C-alpha cells in the first residue's frame, strides 16, 4: 500500500513539473516576439479590424497572461500557436501587414521572427 501511495505522489509531482512555467529562454523568446511587433511599423489584424502595434501587443499580452495562468504555454511555438495566430473567440486567423509588404498570416510573421531571433542571438526588431 505504501508503494502505491509513493507512486501516486510521484505521479502528482511529475504532472506538476510537466505543466511548469516557460523556461527563461522561452520567456525571452516570447518577450522578443512581442518586442518585434511593438518596435515594427506593422499593423495587426484581428477579426477583420487593423490595430496598431501598441494595441496589438496589449491584446497578445492579455492572451499570454491567460495562457500562463492556465499553464497552457511553455514555448515560443506554443505562444505563436495559442495566442498569436488566431482569435480564440471567432477562430479567424490574425494577419500582420508591414509597410511595402502584403499582409501575411500572423503565425508566419511570428515564426519568421522567432527563427531570426534564434539564429542571431540578438533581439528581433
Protein Blocks (a to p, Z undefined) as FASTA:
>chain_A
ZZmmmmmmmmmmmmmmmmgccdfklmmmmmmmmmmmmmmcbdcdeehiacdfklmmmmmm
mmmmmmmmnopafbfklmmmmmmmpcfklopacddddehiacddfklmmmmmmmmmmmno
pacZZ
